[in-house]
Amino acid sequence: MTRSLTPQPILLSYHHHNHHPPPPPLHLNPIITRRSLLLSTASLSITTTATPPPSLALASPPLDTTITDRIFMDFSLCPTTFLPNTNPTLSPDPSTPLCTESFLLGRLVLGLYGHLVPLTVSNFKSMCSSTSSSSYKNTLVHKIFPGQFFLAGRQGRRNKAEVRPPHDLPRNTEAVESKAFLLPHSRAGVVSLCLSENDDDEDIKLDPNYRNVEFLITTGPGPCPQLDNKNIVFGTVLEGLEIVAAIGSIPTYKPAERIRQFNDLAKFLGDERAQNARAIWNRPLKTVYISDCGELKVAKPSLSPTLP
């Protein structure tokens, strides 16, 4: 037989054991330019400097709620309603009780956070000195907000059972420090310096020597988030939460809804009488006051923290 002289195509076979695979077509090869190289380098830099995950981030140190001081406060009730505005003969001497036959509600023991807000704690201790003529002794609990908190330490005249701070009381610079506002009003028994809820008269606040000493204690049963980041938490009730609840349950003056609406309109129109009328809202219908107060000396100057 005669073989065909037609040349057969030569098939090149690439085997993985002795040859590399053929290069991809030229149109699939990426062209590396200077611009693409710079972009890839920048992308790599951003990736490597990204924020670490939360689990690796440094946690902020916990707030120091160590109890450094203890204060006692006795609260009493008068048998009849006490009207400060109609009692100009009340002695300015804080040792004179508001009424002759008062009923003792009980004693609160307060633990103070002297490491967290030392100036606030120091001023509060000064105001609780029973030997001082400028103490909280024989001054009113002037407002009660049921289910939330009560207010005490309103400034004014002693014959109205209000507080007169000493002239040498240091100015509280912690009122402008952000760390002083970090603790929440999360439960009953939180002791806080009033800032947003302060109701001292405006003419008193305009005094260059004005020192804010009004405080509040939350009564529960729930938290008061509306107070958070606006008032300085500086202590807690260690003993006497049942007394706090009893004060919180005292009936208060509540205006009718129509009066509230009229007052809101007057306030919107700038009528100063609206604010004067609001002064008696939430005022207790029974006279409750701080009949005694002072510092409790303890063997250990520093107690364990009371907050997580």
Residue pairs with C-beta under 8 A, 6 or more apart in sequence:
14 20
14 21
14 22
23 29
51 57
63 116
63 179
63 182
63 183
63 307
64 113
64 115
64 116
64 305
65 113
65 116
65 183
65 305
65 306
65 307
66 113
66 114
66 115
66 302
66 303
66 304
66 305
67 111
67 112
67 113
67 114
67 235
67 236
67 238
67 302
67 303
67 304
67 305
67 306
68 112
68 113
68 114
68 115
68 121
68 301
68 302
68 303
69 111
69 112
69 114
69 121
69 125
69 295
70 109
70 110
70 111
70 112
70 238
70 295
70 296
70 298
71 109
71 110
71 112
71 124
71 125
71 128
71 235
71 293
71 294
71 295
71 296
72 107
72 108
72 109
72 110
72 292
72 293
72 294
72 295
72 296
73 107
73 108
73 110
73 128
73 136
73 290
73 292
73 293
74 104
74 106
74 107
74 108
74 290
74 291
74 292
74 293
75 104
75 105
75 106
75 107
75 108
75 141
75 243
75 247
75 288
75 289
75 290
75 291
76 97
76 102
76 103
76 104
76 105
76 288
76 289
76 291
77 102
77 103
77 105
77 286
77 287
77 288
78 98
78 99
78 101
78 102
78 103
78 286
78 287
78 289
79 99
79 101
79 102
79 103
80 99
80 287
81 285
81 286
81 287
82 98
82 99
82 140
82 161
82 287
82 289
84 90
84 140
84 159
84 160
84 161
84 162
85 160
87 159
87 160
88 159
89 159
90 96
90 98
90 158
90 159
90 160
90 161
91 158
91 159
92 133
92 157
92 158
92 159
93 133
93 158
94 132
94 133
94 134
94 135
94 137
94 138
94 139
94 158
95 137
95 138
96 138
97 138
97 291
98 138
98 140
98 161
98 287
98 289
99 287
102 291
104 291
105 243
105 246
105 247
105 288
106 240
106 242
106 243
106 246
107 239
107 240
107 243
108 217
108 237
108 239
108 240
108 243
108 244
109 237
109 238
109 239
109 240
109 296
110 191
110 235
110 236
110 237
110 238
111 235
111 236
111 237
111 238
111 303
111 306
112 121
112 124
112 125
112 191
112 234
112 235
113 121
113 183
113 233
113 234
113 235
114 121
114 122
116 179
116 180
116 183
116 234
117 174
117 180
117 232
117 234
119 170
119 172
119 173
119 174
120 172
120 174
120 180
120 193
120 232
120 234
121 234
121 235
122 170
123 169
123 170
123 172
123 211
123 213
124 193
124 213
124 215
124 234
124 235
125 295
126 132
126 166
126 169
127 134
127 135
127 136
127 153
127 163
127 165
127 169
127 213
128 135
128 136
128 293
128 294
128 295
129 135
129 294
129 295
130 137
130 292
130 293
130 294
132 166
133 164
134 163
134 164
134 165
134 166
134 169
135 293
136 152
136 153
136 163
136 213
136 290
136 293
137 290
137 291
137 292
137 293
138 161
138 289
138 290
138 291
139 152
139 153
139 154
139 161
139 162
139 163
139 289
139 290
140 152
140 154
140 161
140 162
140 287
140 288
140 289
140 290
141 150
141 151
141 152
141 247
141 284
141 288
141 289
141 290
142 151
142 152
142 154
142 162
142 199
142 283
142 284
143 150
143 151
143 199
143 252
143 281
143 282
143 283
143 284
144 150
144 151
144 219
144 247
144 248
144 250
144 252
144 282
144 283
144 284
145 252
145 282
146 219
146 248
146 249
146 252
147 219
147 220
147 221
147 222
147 248
148 218
148 219
148 224
148 248
149 185
149 197
149 216
149 217
149 218
149 219
149 224
149 227
149 248
150 216
150 217
150 219
150 247
150 248
151 194
151 197
151 199
151 214
151 215
151 216
152 214
152 215
152 216
152 217
152 290
153 163
153 194
153 213
153 214
153 215
154 162
154 163
154 199
154 200
154 214
155 162
155 163
155 164
155 165
155 200
155 201
155 204
155 210
155 213
155 214
156 162
156 163
156 164
156 200
156 201
156 204
157 164
158 164
161 289
163 213
163 214
165 211
165 213
167 209
169 211
169 213
170 211
171 211
172 193
172 211
172 212
174 180
174 232
175 193
175 195
175 212
175 232
180 232
181 228
181 229
181 230
181 231
181 232
183 190
183 233
183 307
184 223
184 225
184 228
184 233
185 192
185 218
185 223
185 224
185 225
185 227
185 228
185 231
185 233
186 223
187 218
187 220
187 223
188 218
188 219
188 220
188 221
188 237
188 241
188 244
188 245
189 217
189 218
189 220
189 236
189 237
189 241
189 244
190 217
190 218
190 224
190 233
190 236
190 237
191 215
191 216
191 217
191 233
191 234
191 235
191 236
191 237
192 215
192 216
192 217
192 218
192 227
192 231
192 232
192 233
192 234
193 212
193 214
193 215
193 231
193 232
193 234
194 212
194 214
194 215
194 216
194 231
195 212
195 230
195 231
195 232
196 227
196 230
196 231
197 214
197 216
197 227
197 230
197 231
198 212
198 214
199 214
199 279
200 210
200 212
200 214
204 210
216 227
216 231
217 237
217 244
218 224
218 227
218 244
219 244
219 245
219 247
219 248
220 241
220 244
220 245
220 248
236 306
236 307
237 244
238 306
247 288
250 284
250 285
250 286
250 288
251 284
251 285
251 286
252 282
252 283
252 284
252 285
253 280
253 281
253 282
253 283
253 285
254 281
254 282
255 263
255 281
263 274
263 277
263 278
264 274
266 273
266 274
266 277
267 274
267 275
